[in-house]
Amino acid sequence: MYSRRRFLTAAATAAAGLTLAACRDDAQAVTAATPSTTAAAAGNEPLNTRSIPSSGEKLPVIGMGTSGSFEVGDSASERDPLREVLKRFFAGGATLIDTAPTYSVAEDVLGALLAEQQLRGKAWIATKLSGVNGREAGLAQFNDTLRRLKTDKVELLQVHNLGDLKTQLALARELKAQGKVRYVGVTHYVERAQDELADVVQAEKPDFLQINYSVISRGAEKRVFPLARELGVAVLVNRAFEDGRLFSQVAEKPLPDWAAAAGITSWAQAFLKFALSHPAVTTVIPATGKPDRQSDNLKAGVGPDLDEEQRQSLIAAVG
């Protein structure tokens, strides 16, 4: 795969002398501030927020995933970057962190880092009932999740990829009634599952849904997003970078002419703003274990949304 790091280094070289440079990671590190720099360094603007329809509670539009990025060992070399990632995340005004018990050790690592830095009170944790069948198995997994996260409750409990849907969604609602969960939701991550997800949302009306959406994967616009708006369901977006593949599709391309005026200084910000510019979307949750990427991602959460002309410009640039 044409990696994000490889792309960003090449893009910074190609963009030398251009007003709008698609630079990031290695190139960005040359001009980045010290590790103590907060994620809101670009003008110190607060992150935009959007309301959860079922409650009116506001969430920052930029969140964070943990798949891959928090699946690390115990060494300082593996965990120190994540400590800084979390520091910048919260300093920038973000709160929502998405994880799952089936992301190997991600829940353990997240729980440990939040506890050691006394950050649990700032975190809005979304996790999942994942890969289990039956109520007792789901309950055992949830209780183990609380242990791993070092907490007694979570903000959002989602049925992962619609697995054992009826049983696990009923359990999630039971836990919500007990005060161990504030919201319930359902998730998927591929285009081919979106009709099934839409059917579930229409029948069950969960508080949240989570689905993939990007410049090149726009299937959610057909049924999922309209239903979410109609029924008052909050939307989390995963895979906004297509697991990094979008960067290969804009390799050596400068940002669009309008990017600077829109407050966009990297392709990552452009891709996140594309997802956020759909009115159904509540929060986008890019995963990263790199502090400089965290700072850059957060910059997509300030300023105005993209208009339709800008959205079409990005679609054309990537296509």
KEDREN-757137 format. One record per residue (C-alpha): residue number from 1; residue in one letter; x, y, z. Coordinates in Angstrom, 1 decimal, decimal comma. Example, Ala and Ser with C-alpha at 12.3 -4.5 7.8 and 13.67 -1.06 7.14 Angstrom:
<k = 1; r = a; xx = 12,3; yy = -4,5; zz = 7,8>
<k = 2; r = s; xx = 13,7; yy = -1,1; zz = 7,1>
END
This chain:
<k = 1; r = m; xx = 0,0; yy = 0,0; zz = 0,0>
<k = 2; r = y; xx = 1,2; yy = 3,5; zz = -0,8>
<k = 3; r = s; xx = 1,5; yy = 4,6; zz = 2,9>
<k = 4; r = r; xx = 0,4; yy = 7,8; zz = 4,4>
<k = 5; r = r; xx = 3,9; yy = 8,6; zz = 5,5>
<k = 6; r = r; xx = 5,5; yy = 7,9; zz = 2,1>
<k = 7; r = f; xx = 2,8; yy = 10,0; zz = 0,4>
<k = 8; r = l; xx = 3,3; yy = 12,9; zz = 2,8>
<k = 9; r = t; xx = 7,0; yy = 13,0; zz = 2,3>
<k = 10; r = a; xx = 6,7; yy = 12,9; zz = -1,4>
<k = 11; r = a; xx = 3,9; yy = 15,5; zz = -1,4>
<k = 12; r = a; xx = 6,0; yy = 17,9; zz = 0,7>
<k = 13; r = t; xx = 8,8; yy = 17,7; zz = -1,8>
<k = 14; r = a; xx = 6,6; yy = 18,2; zz = -4,8>
<k = 15; r = a; xx = 4,9; yy = 21,1; zz = -3,2>
<k = 16; r = a; xx = 8,1; yy = 23,1; zz = -2,6>
<k = 17; r = g; xx = 7,5; yy = 26,7; zz = -3,7>
<k = 18; r = l; xx = 3,8; yy = 26,3; zz = -3,9>
<k = 19; r = t; xx = 1,5; yy = 28,4; zz = -1,8>
<k = 20; r = l; xx = -0,7; yy = 25,4; zz = -0,9>
<k = 21; r = a; xx = 1,5; yy = 22,5; zz = 0,1>
<k = 22; r = a; xx = 0,1; yy = 19,0; zz = 0,8>
<k = 23; r = c; xx = 2,6; yy = 18,4; zz = 3,6>
<k = 24; r = r; xx = 2,3; yy = 16,2; zz = 6,6>
<k = 25; r = d; xx = 4,2; yy = 13,9; zz = 9,1>
<k = 26; r = d; xx = 7,9; yy = 14,1; zz = 8,2>
<k = 27; r = a; xx = 7,6; yy = 17,3; zz = 6,3>
<k = 28; r = q; xx = 5,3; yy = 18,8; zz = 8,9>
<k = 29; r = a; xx = 7,7; yy = 17,9; zz = 11,6>
<k = 30; r = v; xx = 10,2; yy = 20,4; zz = 10,2>
<k = 31; r = t; xx = 7,9; yy = 23,3; zz = 10,9>
<k = 32; r = a; xx = 5,9; yy = 21,9; zz = 13,8>
<k = 33; r = a; xx = 6,2; yy = 23,3; zz = 17,3>
<k = 34; r = t; xx = 7,6; yy = 21,3; zz = 20,2>
<k = 35; r = p; xx = 5,7; yy = 18,3; zz = 21,5>
<k = 36; r = s; xx = 3,9; yy = 20,5; zz = 24,0>
<k = 37; r = t; xx = 2,1; yy = 22,3; zz = 21,2>
<k = 38; r = t; xx = -1,6; yy = 21,7; zz = 21,5>
<k = 39; r = a; xx = -3,8; yy = 20,5; zz = 18,7>
<k = 40; r = a; xx = -5,6; yy = 23,8; zz = 18,5>
<k = 41; r = a; xx = -2,5; yy = 25,6; zz = 17,4>
<k = 42; r = a; xx = -4,1; yy = 26,9; zz = 14,3>
<k = 43; r = g; xx = -5,6; yy = 30,1; zz = 15,6>
<k = 44; r = n; xx = -6,7; yy = 28,5; zz = 18,8>
<k = 45; r = e; xx = -10,2; yy = 28,2; zz = 17,4>
<k = 46; r = p; xx = -12,5; yy = 25,9; zz = 19,4>
<k = 47; r = l; xx = -13,7; yy = 22,8; zz = 17,7>
<k = 48; r = n; xx = -17,1; yy = 22,9; zz = 16,1>
<k = 49; r = t; xx = -19,7; yy = 20,8; zz = 17,9>
<k = 50; r = r; xx = -22,9; yy = 19,1; zz = 16,8>
<k = 51; r = s; xx = -25,9; yy = 17,9; zz = 18,8>
<k = 52; r = i; xx = -26,8; yy = 14,3; zz = 19,5>
<k = 53; r = p; xx = -30,4; yy = 14,3; zz = 18,3>
<k = 54; r = s; xx = -31,8; yy = 12,1; zz = 21,0>
<k = 55; r = s; xx = -30,5; yy = 14,3; zz = 23,8>
<k = 56; r = g; xx = -29,3; yy = 17,6; zz = 22,6>
<k = 57; r = e; xx = -25,8; yy = 16,9; zz = 24,1>
<k = 58; r = k; xx = -23,1; yy = 18,5; zz = 22,0>
<k = 59; r = l; xx = -20,1; yy = 16,6; zz = 20,7>
<k = 60; r = p; xx = -16,9; yy = 17,9; zz = 19,0>
<k = 61; r = v; xx = -16,9; yy = 17,1; zz = 15,3>
<k = 62; r = i; xx = -13,4; yy = 15,5; zz = 15,5>
<k = 63; r = g; xx = -13,0; yy = 12,3; zz = 17,5>
<k = 64; r = m; xx = -10,5; yy = 9,4; zz = 17,4>
<k = 65; r = g; xx = -10,5; yy = 5,7; zz = 16,6>
<k = 66; r = t; xx = -8,1; yy = 3,2; zz = 18,2>
<k = 67; r = s; xx = -8,0; yy = 0,3; zz = 15,8>
<k = 68; r = g; xx = -4,4; yy = -0,4; zz = 15,0>
<k = 69; r = s; xx = -3,1; yy = 2,8; zz = 16,6>
<k = 70; r = f; xx = -3,7; yy = 1,7; zz = 20,2>
<k = 71; r = e; xx = -2,8; yy = -2,0; zz = 19,6>
<k = 72; r = v; xx = 0,7; yy = -1,6; zz = 21,0>
<k = 73; r = g; xx = 2,9; yy = -3,1; zz = 23,7>
<k = 74; r = d; xx = 4,1; yy = -1,8; zz = 27,1>
<k = 75; r = s; xx = 7,3; yy = -0,1; zz = 26,1>
<k = 76; r = a; xx = 7,9; yy = 3,6; zz = 26,4>
<k = 77; r = s; xx = 8,7; yy = 3,8; zz = 22,7>
<k = 78; r = e; xx = 5,2; yy = 2,5; zz = 21,8>
<k = 79; r = r; xx = 3,2; yy = 4,3; zz = 24,5>
<k = 80; r = d; xx = 4,9; yy = 7,7; zz = 24,7>
<k = 81; r = p; xx = 3,6; yy = 8,8; zz = 21,3>
<k = 82; r = l; xx = 0,1; yy = 7,8; zz = 22,4>
<k = 83; r = r; xx = 0,4; yy = 9,8; zz = 25,6>
<k = 84; r = e; xx = 1,1; yy = 12,8; zz = 23,4>
<k = 85; r = v; xx = -1,7; yy = 11,9; zz = 21,0>
<k = 86; r = l; xx = -4,1; yy = 12,0; zz = 23,9>
<k = 87; r = k; xx = -2,6; yy = 15,2; zz = 25,4>
<k = 88; r = r; xx = -3,1; yy = 17,0; zz = 22,1>
<k = 89; r = f; xx = -6,5; yy = 15,5; zz = 21,5>
<k = 90; r = f; xx = -8,0; yy = 16,8; zz = 24,8>
<k = 91; r = a; xx = -6,0; yy = 20,1; zz = 24,7>
<k = 92; r = g; xx = -7,6; yy = 20,7; zz = 21,3>
<k = 93; r = g; xx = -11,1; yy = 20,3; zz = 22,7>
<k = 94; r = a; xx = -11,9; yy = 16,8; zz = 21,4>
<k = 95; r = t; xx = -13,6; yy = 14,1; zz = 23,6>
<k = 96; r = l; xx = -15,0; yy = 11,1; zz = 21,7>
<k = 97; r = i; xx = -12,8; yy = 8,0; zz = 21,5>
<k = 98; r = d; xx = -14,0; yy = 4,9; zz = 19,7>
<k = 99; r = t; xx = -12,7; yy = 1,5; zz = 20,5>
<k = 100; r = a; xx = -13,8; yy = -2,2; zz = 20,7>
<k = 101; r = p; xx = -12,9; yy = -5,3; zz = 22,8>
<k = 102; r = t; xx = -11,9; yy = -7,0; zz = 19,5>
<k = 103; r = y; xx = -9,2; yy = -4,5; zz = 18,7>
<k = 104; r = s; xx = -6,7; yy = -6,8; zz = 20,5>
<k = 105; r = v; xx = -5,3; yy = -4,7; zz = 23,4>
<k = 106; r = a; xx = -6,7; yy = -1,3; zz = 22,4>
<k = 107; r = e; xx = -9,1; yy = -1,1; zz = 25,3>
<k = 108; r = d; xx = -6,4; yy = -2,1; zz = 27,8>
<k = 109; r = v; xx = -3,9; yy = 0,5; zz = 26,4>
<k = 110; r = l; xx = -6,6; yy = 3,3; zz = 26,3>
<k = 111; r = g; xx = -7,8; yy = 2,5; zz = 29,8>
<k = 112; r = a; xx = -4,3; yy = 2,5; zz = 31,2>
<k = 113; r = l; xx = -3,2; yy = 5,8; zz = 29,5>
<k = 114; r = l; xx = -6,4; yy = 7,6; zz = 30,5>
<k = 115; r = a; xx = -6,0; yy = 6,4; zz = 34,1>
<k = 116; r = e; xx = -2,4; yy = 7,3; zz = 34,5>
<k = 117; r = q; xx = -3,0; yy = 10,8; zz = 33,2>
<k = 118; r = q; xx = -6,3; yy = 11,2; zz = 35,0>
<k = 119; r = l; xx = -8,1; yy = 11,9; zz = 31,7>
<k = 120; r = r; xx = -11,1; yy = 9,6; zz = 32,0>
<k = 121; r = g; xx = -13,3; yy = 12,6; zz = 33,0>
<k = 122; r = k; xx = -12,5; yy = 14,3; zz = 29,8>
<k = 123; r = a; xx = -13,1; yy = 11,2; zz = 27,6>
<k = 124; r = w; xx = -16,4; yy = 10,4; zz = 25,9>
<k = 125; r = i; xx = -15,9; yy = 6,6; zz = 25,3>
<k = 126; r = a; xx = -17,6; yy = 4,7; zz = 22,6>
<k = 127; r = t; xx = -17,1; yy = 0,9; zz = 22,6>
<k = 128; r = k; xx = -18,8; yy = -2,2; zz = 21,3>
<k = 129; r = l; xx = -20,4; yy = -5,5; zz = 21,8>
<k = 130; r = s; xx = -18,3; yy = -7,4; zz = 19,3>
<k = 131; r = g; xx = -18,0; yy = -10,9; zz = 18,0>
<k = 132; r = v; xx = -20,2; yy = -12,5; zz = 20,7>
<k = 133; r = n; xx = -23,4; yy = -14,5; zz = 20,6>
<k = 134; r = g; xx = -26,0; yy = -14,7; zz = 23,4>
<k = 135; r = r; xx = -26,8; yy = -12,4; zz = 26,3>
<k = 136; r = e; xx = -24,4; yy = -13,9; zz = 28,8>
<k = 137; r = a; xx = -21,5; yy = -13,7; zz = 26,4>
<k = 138; r = g; xx = -22,3; yy = -10,1; zz = 25,6>
<k = 139; r = l; xx = -22,6; yy = -9,2; zz = 29,3>
<k = 140; r = a; xx = -19,4; yy = -10,9; zz = 30,2>
<k = 141; r = q; xx = -17,6; yy = -9,0; zz = 27,4>
<k = 142; r = f; xx = -19,1; yy = -5,7; zz = 28,5>
<k = 143; r = n; xx = -18,0; yy = -6,3; zz = 32,1>
<k = 144; r = d; xx = -14,5; yy = -7,1; zz = 30,9>
<k = 145; r = t; xx = -14,5; yy = -4,0; zz = 28,8>
<k = 146; r = l; xx = -15,2; yy = -1,9; zz = 31,9>
<k = 147; r = r; xx = -12,3; yy = -3,6; zz = 33,6>
<k = 148; r = r; xx = -10,0; yy = -3,0; zz = 30,7>
<k = 149; r = l; xx = -11,0; yy = 0,6; zz = 30,3>
<k = 150; r = k; xx = -10,8; yy = 1,1; zz = 34,1>
<k = 151; r = t; xx = -14,2; yy = 2,7; zz = 34,3>
<k = 152; r = d; xx = -17,7; yy = 1,8; zz = 35,6>
<k = 153; r = k; xx = -19,6; yy = 3,1; zz = 32,6>
<k = 154; r = v; xx = -19,2; yy = 4,2; zz = 29,0>
<k = 155; r = e; xx = -21,0; yy = 6,9; zz = 27,0>
<k = 156; r = l; xx = -21,9; yy = 4,8; zz = 24,0>
<k = 157; r = l; xx = -22,2; yy = 1,0; zz = 23,5>
<k = 158; r = q; xx = -22,6; yy = -0,1; zz = 19,9>
<k = 159; r = v; xx = -23,5; yy = -3,5; zz = 18,3>
<k = 160; r = h; xx = -20,4; yy = -4,1; zz = 16,1>
<k = 161; r = n; xx = -21,1; yy = -4,9; zz = 12,5>
<k = 162; r = l; xx = -24,7; yy = -5,8; zz = 13,4>
<k = 163; r = g; xx = -23,5; yy = -9,1; zz = 15,0>
<k = 164; r = d; xx = -26,2; yy = -11,1; zz = 16,9>
<k = 165; r = l; xx = -28,2; yy = -7,9; zz = 16,6>
<k = 166; r = k; xx = -31,4; yy = -8,6; zz = 18,4>
<k = 167; r = t; xx = -29,8; yy = -10,0; zz = 21,5>
<k = 168; r = q; xx = -26,9; yy = -7,6; zz = 21,7>
<k = 169; r = l; xx = -29,0; yy = -4,5; zz = 21,1>
<k = 170; r = a; xx = -31,5; yy = -5,6; zz = 23,7>
<k = 171; r = l; xx = -28,5; yy = -6,0; zz = 26,1>
<k = 172; r = a; xx = -27,2; yy = -2,6; zz = 25,3>
<k = 173; r = r; xx = -30,6; yy = -1,1; zz = 26,0>
<k = 174; r = e; xx = -30,7; yy = -3,0; zz = 29,3>
<k = 175; r = l; xx = -27,4; yy = -1,6; zz = 30,3>
<k = 176; r = k; xx = -28,5; yy = 1,9; zz = 29,3>
<k = 177; r = a; xx = -31,5; yy = 1,5; zz = 31,6>
<k = 178; r = q; xx = -29,1; yy = 0,5; zz = 34,4>
<k = 179; r = g; xx = -27,1; yy = 3,7; zz = 33,9>
<k = 180; r = k; xx = -24,0; yy = 1,8; zz = 32,7>
<k = 181; r = v; xx = -24,4; yy = 3,2; zz = 29,2>
<k = 182; r = r; xx = -25,7; yy = 6,6; zz = 28,1>
<k = 183; r = y; xx = -26,4; yy = 5,8; zz = 24,4>
<k = 184; r = v; xx = -26,8; yy = 2,7; zz = 22,2>
<k = 185; r = g; xx = -25,8; yy = 2,3; zz = 18,6>
<k = 186; r = v; xx = -25,1; yy = 0,0; zz = 15,6>
<k = 187; r = t; xx = -22,1; yy = 0,0; zz = 13,3>
<k = 188; r = h; xx = -20,7; yy = -1,3; zz = 10,1>
<k = 189; r = y; xx = -17,7; yy = -0,3; zz = 7,9>
<k = 190; r = v; xx = -18,3; yy = -1,4; zz = 4,3>
<k = 191; r = e; xx = -20,6; yy = -0,1; zz = 1,5>
<k = 192; r = r; xx = -22,2; yy = -3,5; zz = 0,8>
<k = 193; r = a; xx = -23,7; yy = -3,5; zz = 4,4>
<k = 194; r = q; xx = -25,3; yy = -0,1; zz = 4,1>
<k = 195; r = d; xx = -28,8; yy = -1,3; zz = 3,1>
<k = 196; r = e; xx = -28,9; yy = -3,7; zz = 6,0>
<k = 197; r = l; xx = -27,7; yy = -1,0; zz = 8,3>
<k = 198; r = a; xx = -30,4; yy = 1,3; zz = 7,0>
<k = 199; r = d; xx = -33,1; yy = -1,3; zz = 7,6>
<k = 200; r = v; xx = -31,9; yy = -1,8; zz = 11,2>
<k = 201; r = v; xx = -31,8; yy = 2,0; zz = 11,8>
<k = 202; r = q; xx = -35,3; yy = 2,3; zz = 10,4>
<k = 203; r = a; xx = -36,6; yy = -0,6; zz = 12,6>
<k = 204; r = e; xx = -34,7; yy = 0,1; zz = 15,8>
<k = 205; r = k; xx = -34,1; yy = 3,9; zz = 15,9>
<k = 206; r = p; xx = -30,8; yy = 3,7; zz = 17,9>
<k = 207; r = d; xx = -29,2; yy = 6,8; zz = 19,4>
<k = 208; r = f; xx = -26,2; yy = 6,4; zz = 17,1>
<k = 209; r = l; xx = -25,0; yy = 4,7; zz = 13,9>
<k = 210; r = q; xx = -21,5; yy = 4,4; zz = 12,7>
<k = 211; r = i; xx = -20,6; yy = 3,8; zz = 9,0>
<k = 212; r = n; xx = -17,8; yy = 4,4; zz = 6,5>
<k = 213; r = y; xx = -17,9; yy = 7,5; zz = 4,4>
<k = 214; r = s; xx = -15,3; yy = 9,3; zz = 2,3>
<k = 215; r = v; xx = -14,7; yy = 11,2; zz = -0,9>
<k = 216; r = i; xx = -14,7; yy = 7,9; zz = -2,8>
<k = 217; r = s; xx = -17,2; yy = 5,9; zz = -0,7>
<k = 218; r = r; xx = -20,4; yy = 7,9; zz = -0,7>
<k = 219; r = g; xx = -23,0; yy = 5,1; zz = -0,5>
<k = 220; r = a; xx = -24,2; yy = 6,3; zz = 2,9>
<k = 221; r = e; xx = -25,7; yy = 9,3; zz = 1,1>
<k = 222; r = k; xx = -28,4; yy = 7,1; zz = -0,5>
<k = 223; r = r; xx = -30,3; yy = 5,7; zz = 2,5>
<k = 224; r = v; xx = -28,3; yy = 5,7; zz = 5,7>
<k = 225; r = f; xx = -27,8; yy = 9,5; zz = 6,0>
<k = 226; r = p; xx = -31,3; yy = 10,5; zz = 5,0>
<k = 227; r = l; xx = -32,8; yy = 8,0; zz = 7,5>
<k = 228; r = a; xx = -30,5; yy = 9,3; zz = 10,2>
<k = 229; r = r; xx = -31,7; yy = 12,9; zz = 9,7>
<k = 230; r = e; xx = -35,3; yy = 11,8; zz = 9,5>
<k = 231; r = l; xx = -35,2; yy = 9,7; zz = 12,6>
<k = 232; r = g; xx = -32,9; yy = 11,8; zz = 14,7>
<k = 233; r = v; xx = -29,9; yy = 9,4; zz = 14,8>
<k = 234; r = a; xx = -26,4; yy = 10,7; zz = 15,5>
<k = 235; r = v; xx = -23,7; yy = 9,6; zz = 12,9>
<k = 236; r = l; xx = -20,1; yy = 8,6; zz = 13,5>
<k = 237; r = v; xx = -18,0; yy = 8,3; zz = 10,4>
<k = 238; r = n; xx = -15,2; yy = 5,7; zz = 10,1>
<k = 239; r = r; xx = -12,6; yy = 5,2; zz = 7,3>
<k = 240; r = a; xx = -12,7; yy = 8,8; zz = 6,1>
<k = 241; r = f; xx = -9,1; yy = 8,2; zz = 4,7>
<k = 242; r = e; xx = -10,0; yy = 4,8; zz = 3,2>
<k = 243; r = d; xx = -7,4; yy = 3,2; zz = 5,5>
<k = 244; r = g; xx = -4,8; yy = 5,6; zz = 4,0>
<k = 245; r = r; xx = -5,5; yy = 4,8; zz = 0,3>
<k = 246; r = l; xx = -6,8; yy = 8,3; zz = -0,4>
<k = 247; r = f; xx = -3,4; yy = 9,7; zz = 0,0>
<k = 248; r = s; xx = -2,0; yy = 7,7; zz = -2,9>
<k = 249; r = q; xx = -4,8; yy = 9,1; zz = -5,1>
<k = 250; r = v; xx = -3,6; yy = 12,7; zz = -4,6>
<k = 251; r = a; xx = 0,1; yy = 11,9; zz = -4,6>
<k = 252; r = e; xx = 2,0; yy = 15,0; zz = -5,9>
<k = 253; r = k; xx = -1,1; yy = 16,9; zz = -6,4>
<k = 254; r = p; xx = -1,4; yy = 20,4; zz = -4,8>
<k = 255; r = l; xx = -4,4; yy = 21,2; zz = -2,7>
<k = 256; r = p; xx = -7,3; yy = 22,9; zz = -4,5>
<k = 257; r = d; xx = -7,0; yy = 26,7; zz = -5,1>
<k = 258; r = w; xx = -9,8; yy = 27,3; zz = -2,6>
<k = 259; r = a; xx = -8,2; yy = 25,3; zz = 0,2>
<k = 260; r = a; xx = -6,3; yy = 28,1; zz = 2,0>
<k = 261; r = a; xx = -9,4; yy = 30,3; zz = 2,1>
<k = 262; r = a; xx = -11,3; yy = 27,4; zz = 3,6>
<k = 263; r = g; xx = -8,6; yy = 27,0; zz = 6,3>
<k = 264; r = i; xx = -7,3; yy = 23,7; zz = 4,9>
<k = 265; r = t; xx = -3,6; yy = 23,1; zz = 4,9>
<k = 266; r = s; xx = -3,4; yy = 19,4; zz = 4,3>
<k = 267; r = w; xx = -5,1; yy = 16,6; zz = 2,3>
<k = 268; r = a; xx = -6,1; yy = 14,9; zz = 5,6>
<k = 269; r = q; xx = -7,9; yy = 18,1; zz = 6,7>
<k = 270; r = a; xx = -9,6; yy = 18,2; zz = 3,3>
<k = 271; r = f; xx = -10,8; yy = 14,6; zz = 3,5>
<k = 272; r = l; xx = -12,1; yy = 15,0; zz = 7,1>
<k = 273; r = k; xx = -13,9; yy = 18,3; zz = 6,1>
<k = 274; r = f; xx = -15,5; yy = 16,4; zz = 3,2>
<k = 275; r = a; xx = -17,0; yy = 13,9; zz = 5,6>
<k = 276; r = l; xx = -18,1; yy = 16,6; zz = 8,0>
<k = 277; r = s; xx = -19,7; yy = 18,7; zz = 5,3>
<k = 278; r = h; xx = -22,6; yy = 16,2; zz = 5,1>
<k = 279; r = p; xx = -25,3; yy = 17,5; zz = 7,4>
<k = 280; r = a; xx = -26,1; yy = 14,1; zz = 8,8>
<k = 281; r = v; xx = -22,7; yy = 13,6; zz = 10,2>
<k = 282; r = t; xx = -22,0; yy = 14,2; zz = 13,9>
<k = 283; r = t; xx = -18,4; yy = 13,3; zz = 14,4>
<k = 284; r = v; xx = -15,6; yy = 11,7; zz = 12,3>
<k = 285; r = i; xx = -13,2; yy = 9,3; zz = 14,1>
<k = 286; r = p; xx = -9,8; yy = 9,0; zz = 12,4>
<k = 287; r = a; xx = -7,4; yy = 6,7; zz = 14,2>
<k = 288; r = t; xx = -3,8; yy = 7,8; zz = 14,7>
<k = 289; r = g; xx = -0,8; yy = 7,0; zz = 16,9>
<k = 290; r = k; xx = 1,2; yy = 10,0; zz = 15,7>
<k = 291; r = p; xx = 1,1; yy = 13,3; zz = 17,6>
<k = 292; r = d; xx = 1,6; yy = 15,5; zz = 14,5>
<k = 293; r = r; xx = -1,2; yy = 13,7; zz = 12,7>
<k = 294; r = q; xx = -3,4; yy = 14,3; zz = 15,7>
<k = 295; r = s; xx = -2,7; yy = 18,0; zz = 15,6>
<k = 296; r = d; xx = -3,4; yy = 18,1; zz = 11,9>
<k = 297; r = n; xx = -6,6; yy = 16,1; zz = 12,1>
<k = 298; r = l; xx = -8,0; yy = 18,4; zz = 14,7>
<k = 299; r = k; xx = -7,6; yy = 21,4; zz = 12,5>
<k = 300; r = a; xx = -10,3; yy = 20,0; zz = 10,3>
<k = 301; r = g; xx = -12,8; yy = 20,6; zz = 13,1>
<k = 302; r = v; xx = -12,7; yy = 24,4; zz = 12,9>
<k = 303; r = g; xx = -14,2; yy = 26,9; zz = 10,5>
<k = 304; r = p; xx = -17,0; yy = 26,5; zz = 8,0>
<k = 305; r = d; xx = -18,2; yy = 23,4; zz = 6,3>
<k = 306; r = l; xx = -17,4; yy = 22,8; zz = 2,6>
<k = 307; r = d; xx = -20,0; yy = 24,0; zz = 0,1>
<k = 308; r = e; xx = -21,2; yy = 21,8; zz = -2,7>
<k = 309; r = e; xx = -18,8; yy = 23,2; zz = -5,2>
<k = 310; r = q; xx = -15,8; yy = 22,5; zz = -2,9>
<k = 311; r = r; xx = -17,1; yy = 19,0; zz = -2,3>
<k = 312; r = q; xx = -17,3; yy = 18,3; zz = -6,0>
<k = 313; r = s; xx = -13,8; yy = 19,7; zz = -6,5>
<k = 314; r = l; xx = -12,5; yy = 17,1; zz = -4,0>
<k = 315; r = i; xx = -14,3; yy = 14,3; zz = -5,7>
<k = 316; r = a; xx = -12,8; yy = 15,3; zz = -9,0>
<k = 317; r = a; xx = -9,3; yy = 15,7; zz = -7,5>
<k = 318; r = v; xx = -9,4; yy = 12,2; zz = -6,0>
<k = 319; r = g; xx = -11,2; yy = 10,5; zz = -8,9>
END
